Amino acid sequence: MFVVYESNTGFTEKYAKMFAEKTGLECWSLYMARIKVPKHSDIIYFGNVENGEVVKLKKARKKYNILAVCPVGLSMSTDAVKEKLREKNKLTDNSPAMFYLQGGYDKKKNIGLGATFINLIIKDLESKEELDAVEAQMLSDLKNGADYVKEENLAPLLRWYEEC
Ligand SMILES: Cc1cc2nc3c(=O)[nH]c(=O)nc-3n(C[C@H](O)[C@H](O)[C@H](O)COP(=O)(O)O)c2cc1C
Protein backbone atom coordinates (compact mmCIF):
# COMPACT_ATOMS: atom_id res chain seq x y z
CA MET A 1 0.00 0.00 0.00
CA PHE A 2 1.19 3.52 -0.84
CA VAL A 3 0.25 7.05 0.17
CA VAL A 4 -0.36 9.32 -2.83
CA TYR A 5 -1.24 13.00 -2.55
CA GLU A 6 -2.11 16.11 -4.52
CA SER A 7 -1.53 19.45 -2.79
CA ASN A 8 -1.53 23.04 -3.97
CA THR A 9 -0.28 25.04 -0.99
CA GLY A 10 1.16 22.30 1.24
CA PHE A 11 -1.48 21.44 3.87
CA THR A 12 -2.45 18.15 2.20
CA GLU A 13 1.19 17.26 1.69
CA LYS A 14 1.82 17.79 5.42
CA TYR A 15 -0.99 15.38 6.38
CA ALA A 16 0.10 12.77 3.81
CA LYS A 17 3.71 12.85 5.00
CA MET A 18 2.67 12.78 8.67
CA PHE A 19 0.50 9.71 8.03
CA ALA A 20 3.25 8.01 6.02
CA GLU A 21 5.74 8.63 8.81
CA LYS A 22 3.38 7.06 11.35
CA THR A 23 2.67 3.99 9.22
CA GLY A 24 5.97 3.51 7.41
CA LEU A 25 4.18 3.59 4.04
CA GLU A 26 5.90 5.08 1.00
CA CYS A 27 4.52 8.50 0.15
CA TRP A 28 4.52 10.15 -3.30
CA SER A 29 2.88 13.13 -4.96
CA LEU A 30 0.50 12.08 -7.75
CA TYR A 31 3.04 13.44 -10.23
CA MET A 32 5.91 11.33 -8.88
CA ALA A 33 3.61 8.33 -8.42
CA ARG A 34 3.64 7.97 -12.23
CA ILE A 35 7.11 6.46 -11.92
CA LYS A 36 7.18 5.28 -8.30
CA VAL A 37 3.83 3.55 -7.80
CA PRO A 38 2.89 0.61 -10.06
CA LYS A 39 -0.52 0.80 -11.78
CA HIS A 40 -3.40 -0.80 -9.87
CA SER A 41 -1.55 -0.60 -6.53
CA ASP A 42 -3.59 -0.17 -3.36
CA ILE A 43 -3.30 3.44 -2.24
CA ILE A 44 -4.62 5.95 0.28
CA TYR A 45 -5.27 9.20 -1.60
CA PHE A 46 -4.94 12.61 0.06
CA GLY A 47 -6.25 15.49 -2.08
CA ASN A 48 -6.92 19.20 -1.52
CA VAL A 49 -10.53 20.29 -1.95
CA GLU A 50 -11.49 22.89 -4.54
CA ASN A 51 -15.10 23.89 -4.98
CA GLY A 52 -16.24 20.68 -3.30
CA GLU A 53 -14.06 18.43 -5.47
CA VAL A 54 -11.12 16.36 -4.29
CA VAL A 55 -8.49 17.54 -6.76
CA LYS A 56 -7.35 14.86 -9.27
CA LEU A 57 -9.26 12.09 -7.50
CA LYS A 58 -10.77 10.99 -10.82
CA LYS A 59 -7.31 10.72 -12.37
CA ALA A 60 -5.98 8.73 -9.39
CA ARG A 61 -9.00 6.41 -9.51
CA LYS A 62 -8.24 5.47 -13.12
CA LYS A 63 -4.75 4.33 -12.23
CA TYR A 64 -4.84 2.97 -8.70
CA ASN A 65 -7.00 0.93 -6.38
CA ILE A 66 -8.03 3.55 -3.83
CA LEU A 67 -8.86 2.10 -0.42
CA ALA A 68 -9.37 5.41 1.36
CA VAL A 69 -9.70 9.06 0.32
CA CYS A 70 -8.67 11.95 2.57
CA PRO A 71 -10.06 15.24 1.30
CA VAL A 72 -8.26 18.23 2.84
CA GLY A 73 -10.33 21.40 2.92
CA LEU A 74 -10.69 24.58 4.91
CA SER A 75 -14.23 23.93 6.17
CA MET A 76 -14.66 22.67 9.69
CA SER A 77 -15.41 18.97 9.90
CA THR A 78 -19.19 18.66 10.23
CA ASP A 79 -21.52 15.86 9.10
CA ALA A 80 -23.01 18.17 6.46
CA VAL A 81 -19.59 19.09 5.04
CA LYS A 82 -18.61 15.41 4.87
CA GLU A 83 -21.91 14.38 3.30
CA LYS A 84 -21.53 16.98 0.52
CA LEU A 85 -18.01 15.79 -0.18
CA ARG A 86 -19.20 12.18 -0.35
CA GLU A 87 -21.93 13.08 -2.84
CA LYS A 88 -19.87 15.32 -5.08
CA ASN A 89 -16.95 12.91 -5.25
CA LYS A 90 -18.95 9.69 -5.52
CA LEU A 91 -17.74 8.32 -2.19
CA THR A 92 -21.04 6.98 -1.00
CA ASP A 93 -21.49 3.61 0.78
CA ASN A 94 -18.06 4.06 2.37
CA SER A 95 -16.41 2.63 -0.70
CA PRO A 96 -13.71 3.80 -0.71
CA ALA A 97 -13.67 4.98 2.88
CA MET A 98 -13.46 8.75 3.36
CA PHE A 99 -11.63 10.65 6.12
CA TYR A 100 -12.07 14.41 5.90
CA LEU A 101 -9.21 16.49 7.29
CA GLN A 102 -9.31 20.21 8.02
CA GLY A 103 -6.28 21.82 6.36
CA GLY A 104 -5.87 25.56 6.31
CA TYR A 105 -5.53 28.61 4.13
CA ASP A 106 -2.34 30.38 3.08
CA LYS A 107 -3.10 33.71 1.43
CA LYS A 108 0.48 34.19 0.20
CA LYS A 109 0.66 30.85 -1.59
CA ASN A 110 -2.81 31.04 -3.14
CA ILE A 111 -2.27 33.04 -6.32
CA GLY A 112 -3.82 33.37 -9.80
CA LEU A 113 -7.26 31.91 -10.51
CA GLY A 114 -7.47 30.38 -7.04
CA ALA A 115 -7.12 33.81 -5.43
CA THR A 116 -9.78 35.26 -7.74
CA PHE A 117 -12.14 32.45 -6.77
CA ILE A 118 -11.48 32.99 -3.06
CA ASN A 119 -12.18 36.72 -3.41
CA LEU A 120 -15.57 35.86 -4.95
CA ILE A 121 -16.35 33.55 -2.02
CA ILE A 122 -15.37 36.30 0.45
CA LYS A 123 -17.66 38.79 -1.30
CA ASP A 124 -20.48 36.27 -1.38
CA LEU A 125 -20.14 35.47 2.34
CA GLU A 126 -19.88 39.15 3.25
CA SER A 127 -23.09 39.90 1.38
CA LYS A 128 -25.09 37.42 3.49
CA GLU A 129 -27.15 38.78 6.36
CA GLU A 130 -26.52 35.78 8.59
CA LEU A 131 -23.78 33.19 8.50
CA ASP A 132 -23.90 29.73 10.04
CA ALA A 133 -20.91 28.48 12.06
CA VAL A 134 -19.20 26.84 9.06
CA GLU A 135 -19.57 29.97 6.91
CA ALA A 136 -18.41 32.33 9.66
CA GLN A 137 -15.27 30.29 10.27
CA MET A 138 -14.62 30.08 6.52
CA LEU A 139 -14.93 33.86 6.09
CA SER A 140 -12.61 34.64 8.97
CA ASP A 141 -10.00 32.10 7.80
CA LEU A 142 -10.09 33.25 4.19
CA LYS A 143 -9.44 36.82 5.32
CA ASN A 144 -6.81 36.05 7.96
CA GLY A 145 -5.27 32.71 6.95
CA ALA A 146 -5.38 29.57 9.13
CA ASP A 147 -3.59 26.30 9.82
CA TYR A 148 -5.56 23.43 11.39
CA VAL A 149 -3.12 20.63 10.56
CA LYS A 150 -2.47 18.50 13.62
CA GLU A 151 -1.57 14.90 14.24
CA GLU A 152 -4.66 14.09 16.28
CA ASN A 153 -6.88 14.71 13.22
CA LEU A 154 -5.35 11.56 11.73
CA ALA A 155 -6.63 9.34 14.57
CA PRO A 156 -9.75 7.94 12.77
CA LEU A 157 -7.69 7.18 9.66
CA LEU A 158 -4.99 5.48 11.72
CA ARG A 159 -7.60 3.34 13.51
CA TRP A 160 -9.07 2.30 10.15
CA TYR A 161 -5.60 1.50 8.80
CA GLU A 162 -4.71 -0.66 11.79
CA GLU A 163 -7.92 -2.68 11.31
CA CYS A 164 -7.21 -3.19 7.59
C1 LIG B 1 -10.01 27.69 -5.56
C2 LIG B 1 -10.21 27.12 -4.19
C3 LIG B 1 -11.39 26.47 -3.88
C4 LIG B 1 -11.58 25.93 -2.59
N1 LIG B 1 -12.75 25.28 -2.32
C5 LIG B 1 -12.92 24.73 -1.08
C6 LIG B 1 -14.10 24.01 -0.76
O1 LIG B 1 -15.00 23.83 -1.58
N2 LIG B 1 -14.23 23.49 0.48
C7 LIG B 1 -13.24 23.63 1.43
O2 LIG B 1 -13.42 23.13 2.56
N3 LIG B 1 -12.10 24.28 1.16
C8 LIG B 1 -11.91 24.83 -0.07
N4 LIG B 1 -10.75 25.49 -0.37
C9 LIG B 1 -9.70 25.57 0.65
C10 LIG B 1 -8.63 24.49 0.45
O3 LIG B 1 -9.21 23.22 0.29
C11 LIG B 1 -7.71 24.49 1.65
O4 LIG B 1 -7.00 25.71 1.66
C12 LIG B 1 -6.76 23.30 1.67
O5 LIG B 1 -6.19 23.18 2.95
C13 LIG B 1 -5.66 23.45 0.62
O6 LIG B 1 -4.83 22.33 0.67
P1 LIG B 1 -3.38 22.36 0.02
O7 LIG B 1 -2.54 23.31 0.84
O8 LIG B 1 -2.87 20.98 0.12
O9 LIG B 1 -3.52 22.82 -1.39
C14 LIG B 1 -10.55 26.06 -1.62
C15 LIG B 1 -9.37 26.72 -1.94
C16 LIG B 1 -9.19 27.25 -3.21
C17 LIG B 1 -7.90 27.96 -3.53
The ligand as an SDF file (V2000), in Angstrom:
LIG
                    3D

 31 33  0  0  0  0  0  0  0  0999 V2000
  -10.0140   27.6930   -5.5590 C   0  0  0  0  0  0  0  0  0  0  0  0
  -10.2110   27.1230   -4.1890 C   0  0  0  0  0  0  0  0  0  0  0  0
  -11.3880   26.4720   -3.8750 C   0  0  0  0  0  0  0  0  0  0  0  0
  -11.5790   25.9320   -2.5930 C   0  0  0  0  0  0  0  0  0  0  0  0
  -12.7490   25.2790   -2.3190 N   0  0  0  0  0  0  0  0  0  0  0  0
  -12.9180   24.7300   -1.0790 C   0  0  0  0  0  0  0  0  0  0  0  0
  -14.1020   24.0110   -0.7640 C   0  0  0  0  0  0  0  0  0  0  0  0
  -15.0040   23.8330   -1.5810 O   0  0  0  0  0  0  0  0  0  0  0  0
  -14.2270   23.4930    0.4780 N   0  0  0  0  0  0  0  0  0  0  0  0
  -13.2440   23.6250    1.4330 C   0  0  0  0  0  0  0  0  0  0  0  0
  -13.4180   23.1340    2.5590 O   0  0  0  0  0  0  0  0  0  0  0  0
  -12.0970   24.2840    1.1600 N   0  0  0  0  0  0  0  0  0  0  0  0
  -11.9090   24.8270   -0.0720 C   0  0  0  0  0  0  0  0  0  0  0  0
  -10.7520   25.4950   -0.3700 N   0  0  0  0  0  0  0  0  0  0  0  0
   -9.6970   25.5730    0.6550 C   0  0  0  0  0  0  0  0  0  0  0  0
   -8.6250   24.4870    0.4480 C   0  0  0  0  0  0  0  0  0  0  0  0
   -9.2110   23.2250    0.2910 O   0  0  0  0  0  0  0  0  0  0  0  0
   -7.7080   24.4880    1.6520 C   0  0  0  0  0  0  0  0  0  0  0  0
   -7.0030   25.7090    1.6600 O   0  0  0  0  0  0  0  0  0  0  0  0
   -6.7590   23.2950    1.6710 C   0  0  0  0  0  0  0  0  0  0  0  0
   -6.1930   23.1830    2.9490 O   0  0  0  0  0  0  0  0  0  0  0  0
   -5.6590   23.4470    0.6180 C   0  0  0  0  0  0  0  0  0  0  0  0
   -4.8320   22.3270    0.6650 O   0  0  0  0  0  0  0  0  0  0  0  0
   -3.3780   22.3560    0.0250 P   0  0  0  0  0  0  0  0  0  0  0  0
   -2.5450   23.3060    0.8400 O   0  0  0  0  0  0  0  0  0  0  0  0
   -2.8720   20.9770    0.1200 O   0  0  0  0  0  0  0  0  0  0  0  0
   -3.5240   22.8210   -1.3870 O   0  0  0  0  0  0  0  0  0  0  0  0
  -10.5550   26.0600   -1.6170 C   0  0  0  0  0  0  0  0  0  0  0  0
   -9.3670   26.7250   -1.9450 C   0  0  0  0  0  0  0  0  0  0  0  0
   -9.1880   27.2530   -3.2100 C   0  0  0  0  0  0  0  0  0  0  0  0
   -7.9030   27.9580   -3.5340 C   0  0  0  0  0  0  0  0  0  0  0  0
  1  2  1  0
  2  3  1  0
  2 30  2  0
  3  4  2  0
  4  5  1  0
  4 28  1  0
  5  6  2  0
  6  7  1  0
  6 13  1  0
  7  8  2  0
  7  9  1  0
  9 10  1  0
 10 11  2  0
 10 12  1  0
 12 13  2  0
 13 14  1  0
 14 15  1  0
 14 28  1  0
 15 16  1  0
 16 17  1  0
 16 18  1  0
 18 19  1  0
 18 20  1  0
 20 21  1  0
 20 22  1  0
 22 23  1  0
 23 24  1  0
 24 25  2  0
 24 26  1  0
 24 27  1  0
 28 29  2  0
 29 30  1  0
 30 31  1  0
M  END
$$$$
